Amino acid sequence: MIVTQCTLYTTRLRCLQPFKTASNLSDICRTIVVHLTCNNGLEGWGEAVPKPRLTGDTVSGSLEALGSLFWPRIKGMEVWNLVGLHRELDAASCGYSSAKAAVDMAFYDILSKAAGVSLAAYLGGGVGQEVATDYSIGLTSTDEMLSQAREIVASGFKSIKLKVGLNYHEDVDRVRLLREEVGSQIAIRLDANEGYDYNQAAWVLDKIAPYGVELMEQPLPRWELKQSAKLCRNSPCPIIADESVHSVHDAAAIIEHEAADGLNIKLMKCGGLYPALAIANLARANGLSLMIGGMVGETAVTASCSTALAGVLNFEYADLDSDLLLKDKFFPQAELACQDGKRIAPGAGKGLNLGSPDLKQGEKLALPV
Ligand SMILES: [Mg+2]
């Protein structure tokens, strides 16, 4: 089963509304969808959502990497050879993790189709998987935050992820108001996206203790592992590393420093499902909890892969709303559902069960065969 063709699509997908964090603003998301074809006719889909601030890559750079660095090494490759695939991708470049993730997902899509099972089953998880997810609220006004919170709860979600990290005094007030609005039965998660220094983070964690926050993601800059370890020891809630963990080597450093209670794994950061499995297994062996996350702009391709991974390995936390934040759908027929705050990966069918793409959403670029 040999890879013979690669077609890339560049997209411009609109968000339902602009989404602001302490480090980023998303409105129209430019992404790359990858389509691989094999000599036996099987096809696989993957996607790259480069975020310069998070993954250090761009759409134009990732197109260049896919076409010039990766495709010459992937063309003619045996699809079962995942170890060889990642060896080639890493030999070609130390970066471009989202482009690597795109190729990795397309390989897994093909492999599970060849095995005649869904991706969740291919990963070892049996039939359909359900994963309870939060729904995110960006850095909005207080009124907007409370109005969105009411809608989220009415839609059946049991947890809300609130972006913080721009103004630490206001953040405590926002958490208090959100807790008063949603009551005690809804989990509140915070994500500071590296927005605090140590003293600010310690102050916020102390002040929010009465409001029963479930976890805090990445309060400090990604390199502050020693400071993060100090925060963890005194925090009323688990500290989850996100921007600090891109690779299994980052995970090993976090574990060595005891710099987090859990890891947020995102396929775009680590380069796909194969490296994600390595990070997840290392975390589990060291007693860390696991969260699955995504980047705004990811479609049903990544959301389906992430749901399967988190479901199969029983991740404690899921933040799988990225595709739900988009107005435009590249895969309008995808079988991945969202009901009562749960993502439901299809158990039947083969591969990612994406259905036909809406190719009008993308601009096509065929790579030389
Ligand atoms: Mg985060």
Boltz pocket constraint, residues with backbone or C-beta under 6 A from the ligand:
constraints:
  - pocket:
      binder: B
      contacts: [[A, 191], [A, 193], [A, 217], [A, 218], [A, 242], [A, 243], [A, 264], [A, 293]]
      max_distance: 6.0
